Structure formats: structure tokens, C-alpha cells
């Protein structure tokens, strides 16, 4: 079984802030969904079904969000 950077974290990252988009991305437990929040207006913009059990997320500071989870191997871009 291959390992990735998230496997080495002692705390799983389930909420991140994207400074480029000014949005908060919150993983919703093991439901396989993620909530996108506008931090300026403090309102929910969307709930996205990603699938699998979300383990950690990271933003690149340029508008991209990367999500790691357990489940079917697939890549997506939104």
C-alpha cells in the first residue's frame, strides 16, 4: 500500500483557508462531502460531494485545493 503526506500527519487537516479565494473549505466527517464558505460574508456557498472518507486538504495559495481521502481512486477539478 502506498503512503502519502497525509498519512504522516498526527492530526488530520479537515478545515483550510484559501487566501487567494478567501474561502474556507471544511470536510464533513466521513460523509465524503465538503462545505465551501465565503469568509467575508460568513455564508455557505456550496456543499460538494467528493466521495470517500476525507482525510486532509491543502491549498496552494493560487486558488487550487487538493483533497486526500479514502475511497475510489480518482482526481477531480472544480
TASULQUI-V146751 format. One line per field, one symbol per residue. ss: DSSP state (H for helix, E for strand, L for the rest). psi: psi as a letter, one per 20 degrees, with the letter a starting at -180 (. if undefined). burial: + if it has 24 or more other ideal C-beta (glycine too) atoms within 12 Angstrom, else -. Layout:
# TASULQUI-V146751
ss = ???
psi = ???
burial = ???
This chain:
# TASULQUI-V146751
ss = LLLLHHHHLLLLLLEEEELLLLEEEEELLLLLEEEEEELLLLEEEEEEELLLEEEEEEELLLLLEEEEEELLLLLLLL
psi = pqqrhhhiphppoipqpohgikqppppmcjijrppppohhilqphqppohqaopgrqqqiijiqpppprqapoqqqp.
burial = -----+-----+++++-+----++++++----+++++----------+-+---++++++-----+++++---------
